[in-house]
């Protein structure tokens, strides 16, 4: 099956080079019974690619079982994966099969595999190497013919170096690695995808399709989309439902975009990191810059200003679409824009104790303080996010784009250091 047929069958449509490369890798490995690791940011549509691998494989007539490793409590993950005998643990009132038994002959998709506890990693490695396992509370060895497709939004190599992921399991999982591109790396797909979502949502709700003004189109194209396709779909749905068929301006869409305020302006999709820095430093600085914009908005509100209202609109969950190559009024010229130099003149100080609000940062910089280390910047970002959400860890994790388990670990490390 050629790439275009694969795209049409599984809804992974688009024409950017990065997406085409990922799809070509899917076509190459699907027919071979080999372990595949999908890497990509949250919201890029990794489950769609896993579905395509299963659907193109000889196992397509068997079950495709999806397991979110980050959503299963640490004490239960082994029982969920491998099954458990009656009385094996508190609340185990009957014998139950695990996901490996359910997926026998088919494909097991382990999403967020980087969140798997170390003890469960040991048992998973044995299954991958021998195909054998035993239920929790049983000594009887069972076999399962299962293909594993893993997915992660983490750098597992870094997790190995930090001691949070087993090196032998990493090498066993990463026989073939497929990198799923972030939405900002597929700029040519953003416009058509956004309008396609609006048309789909308008049909679902029997609502008129809003018309985007040029400024609104430019805003959609300039935004960095940290939540990727999931966030794009969310914004498209809010645009359709809340605009009620009216013409949509940039000011209409702006409140729906996470991290953007009327006073902050926009960060480019792929800003260069600070001189001598890295992509991770650049990401931290972008997040802090967006925080500064929100603090300006709060200050304007206290001074009597009227910033754009936020929305509490929540959307449904549906499969993540990677891209749709439909005709669109978006064009390449829409991406041509210039930003004033003073929009990105923000700098940040290096001392953790004073690394905070913009006024403190500017004052420290004026005193000639050094740039912060990655650890210092991360700690400052964590403190500020927790303060902003009054200690609500779920909201903090969502704002920072990390899992709650990762947030708990980082908070514990911070508390231990402060203690």
N, C-alpha and C positions, 0 to 999 in steps of 0.2 A: 504494500500500500504506500503510495507516495505521500509527501508531506501535506499537500493540499487536502487530500482525502482524510488524513489523520486529523487535521485541523477542523474540518467540517464535521467529522464524526463525534469528536470529543469536545467541541466548542472552544478549542484553544486556538483562536484565530488571530492573525496579525502578520505583519510583514517586516518587522524589525530584524536586523541581522542577529542580535543576541537571542531572540526568540526562535528564529529559524535554526540556529546552531543547537539549542536545547532540544528542539523537536527532532532534529536529525540524530542526536544521541539516543533519544527514546526509541526511534525506529531501529537503530542498530542493536540495542540491547534487549528489546522486548522479546524476541523469539528465542533468546539464549537464556537458559535457567541460571541466572547469575544475580548475586546480591547487588542492589543499587542504592546509593545514598543521594537523596535530593537535598541540595543546599539552597537557601534563599531566605530573604526577609519574610517576616510575618505578613500574610495577606497577598502573596504573589501568585497563589494558586497551585501549591505543591501537590495537593490531593488530586487535582485534575490530571497532573502529569503521572501520578501513581496509577490513577484509573486507566490512563492511556496505555501504560506499560502492561497492566494486567489484561486489558481488552485486546491487545495485539499479540498476546502470548498464547502458547498452547494450553494454558490453564484458564482461558477466558470463560469456559463453561462451568468452572468450579467457583467457589465463593471468593469474594474479595472482602476481607475483614479489616476494618479500620480501628486502630487503637491509638488513643491520645495518651501517651505516656505521662504527660504533665498533669493530666486530670485525675489520675488514679492515686489515692493515698499510698505513701511509701510502704505501709504495713500490709497492703492488700495486692500490690502489683504482681507479686509472684503467683498468688492464687488466681488472679485474673488471667495471667498469661498461660499458666500451666495447669490450672484446675486445682481442686482441693477435695479431700475426702471429708466425709461427715465427721464433725467434731475436731477438725484440724485446727480451728481457731474459734474464738468467741463469735457466736452468731452463725457458724457453719452448721446448719441443721440438716443438710443433705449433701450427697456427693454431687459435684458439678464439674462440667467440662470447662477447660480454659480456651483461650483464643487459638492456641496452636491446634487443638483438636478440632475446633470449628472450621479452621482454615485448611484442614488436611486436603491436599491435592490442589489447593488454590494459592492465593497470595495474601500475605499478612502485611499490612501497611502500618508501620510503627512511626506515628507522627510525634514530633517533639522528643525524639529519642535521646537528645542531650540531657533531658530531665530525669532519665531513668536512674534510680539509686544503684550504687556500686554492687550491692549484693545481688540484685536482679541481673546486673550486667554479667556476673559470673555464670549464672545459669543460662542466660541467653547465648553466651559464647559457646557453651557446650552443645546446645541445640543446633547452632549454626554449623558446628564442626562435625557432629555425629548424627544429627537428626533425632536424638533420643532425649527424653525428659521423664520426670516422674511428677505426679501430682503432689501438692503440699500435703504432708501427713501420710504419704504412701512410699513404699520402697519398690513398688512395681515399676519397671522401666517400660515406657511406651515409645512408639515411634510416630513421627509425623513428617509427611512430605509437603513442606511449605516453602514457598519462595518469599524472601524478605525484601521489602522495599522500605528503607528508612528515610526520614526527613527531619531536618533541623534548621533552625534559624540562628544557630550558634556556630562559632568556629570550633569544631571538635578538636582540631589540633591544639588550640589554646587550652581547651578543657583538659586534654591529656597532660599538657605541661603543668597545669594547675592541680593535677591529681584528682579531678572530679570525673574523669572518664578513663576507662581502661584502655591502655595502648593496644593490647592484643585484639580487643573487640573493635576498636577503631579501624585497624587494618583489615579485619574480617568484613566489616560493613562497607568500607570504602573501596571495594573491588572496582566499581565504576562510580564516579561522582558526576552528577549532572547539576550544573549551576543554573538555577532559575532566575532570570534577570528581574531586577526591581523595576517598577513602573517608570521611574525617572531615567532609567537606562533605555527606555523604549519610547522616546519622546514622540515619535511619529504615530504611535498607537493611542496616545492619550485623548486627542480630540475625537476621533471616530468612536472610541470606546465610550466616552462620556455621553455623546449624543445617542449612541445605541442603547445605553442603559436608560436614558430618559424616555426613549420611545417604548422600550419594553415595559417600564414602570407605568407609563401613561396608559398603555393598553390594559395592564393588570387592574388599574384603578378606574378605568374608563374616564380618564382625565385628558385635557388638551396638552399637547407638547409645548413647553415654554420656548420662546425664542430668545437666544442669547445675543446681547449687544456685543460689539467688538471688544469692549473692555472686559466683559465677563469671560469671553473666549481667551483673551490674553492672560487673565488671572488663572484660569484652569491650566493653561499651558506652562505658566511660570512657576506654579506651586510645586514644591518638591515631593508631595504625596508620600509622607513617611509611612502611612498605613497601606500604601500600594493599592491594588485593585479593590480590596475590601473597603477602603476609605473612599475611593472614587465612586463605587456603587452607592455608598451611604450618602454622599453629597448629592449625587444625581437624584436619589429618591427624595431627599429633603427639598431639592430644587423643584421637582415636579409637584409634590404634594402641597408645599407651602406657597408656591407662586400662583397657583390656581389659574394657570394659563397666561399670566401677565408676562410682559417682556422682562427678562432677567438682566440685571445690571451687576457690575462687579461688587457693589455694596450689598446686593442681595445675597451673593454667594459667600462673601468674605466671612460672615459669622459661622458658617458651616465648616470652615477649614481649621483644623486643629493647629494651635500655635501661631495663628495670625490674628492681629488686631488692627484696628483702623490706623493706629499710630505707628505700627511696626514696619510696614512695607513687606516685601517678599524677599526670601533668600533664594538664590538660584538653585537649580536642581543639583548641580555638581560643582559646588564652590571648591576652590583650591584650599587645602589645609594651610595653616600658618607656616611661614618659612621654617624649614627644619623639622616640621611636625609630621603627622601621619593622618590617615583617613579617620582614625578614631578620635584624634584631637579635633579635627575639623568638625566631626559630628557633635562633639561636646560643645564646641564653640557656637555652632549653629543653634543648638538647643538653648544655650545661655542667652544668645542674641534674641531668640523669640521670647524668652522670659522677660528680658528687658523691655520689649515692646508691650507686654501685658502689664508690667509695672507702670509704664508711662500711661497706659489706658486707665489704670486705677487712680493715678495721680490726677489725670484730667477729670475723672468723675468726681473726685473730692473737691476739685477746684470749680465744679459747676459745668463741666463738659458733658456731652451726650454721646458716648461711644455706641457703636452698633450693639443691639441686644443679642444675647446668646439664645440658643434654642435648646429645649429639653427633648426634642424629637428623637425617638429611638426607632430603629428599623428591624425588619425581620432578618433571619439568617437564611442564606441560600448558597449553592456552590459558587466558588470563586471563579469568575471568568477571567481568562488571561488577556484576551483582546478580541475585537470584532472588526473585520476589515470592511465596514459598510461605508457607503458614500457619505461625505460629511462636508459641512461648510467650513470646517477647520482647514487651514492651509499652512504651508511652511512659513508664509510671511507673517502669520500670527505670532510666531516665536521670536520675531525680531523686536528687541526692546532694549532700552538703555536704562540703567539705574544711576541715580545720583551718587557720587562717590561718598557723600556724607552718610548714606544709608548703611554703610558697612565700616564705619570708623570705630566701632566699639571694640575695646580691649578689656582684658580681665587681669586682675592681680594674681599673685601666686600664693599668698599665705592662706591656709585653710580658715583661720579664725576670721579674717576680713574678707574672704571671698564670698560675697553675697550680693546685696542690691546694687543697682547701677551706680548710685552715688558713691558707695564704698569702693567699688571697683575703679571708678574714674579717679577717686582721690588717691588710691594706692598706686595707680599707674602714674599719676602725676609725680609721685614721690620716687619714681624710678624702680619700683619693685619688679622682680623677675616674673615671667610667665609661669603659670602653675604647672605642676606635673600632671600626668593623666590621672593619677590617684587622687590628687588634691582637687582637680576639677570635678571628678566623679563624686567625691564626697560632698562638695559644695552643691552640685546639682541635686544630689539625693536629699540634702537638708532642705533646700529651697522647695523641692517638689512636695516633701512631707509637710512643710509649713503651709504651703499653698492649699493643700487638700485637708488641712486640720488632722493630719495623721492617718487619714483614710488610705489604707495600703492598696486596696483594689484600684481606686481612682489614680493613686500615685503610679502603680505599675502600668496602667493603661496609658497614662500620659508619657511615661518614659519609654514605652514600647518594649517592656520586658515582662516576663511571667511573674506571678505573685511569689512563686517559690524562689526565683532569683532575687526578687526584692527583699524577701525575708532574710535570705542569706547575707545580702549586702548590708541591711540594717543591723543584723547581728554583728557583722564584722566591724561596722562603725561604732556600735555601742561598746564592743569589747575594747576597741582602740581608745575610745574616750574614757572608759573605766580605768 
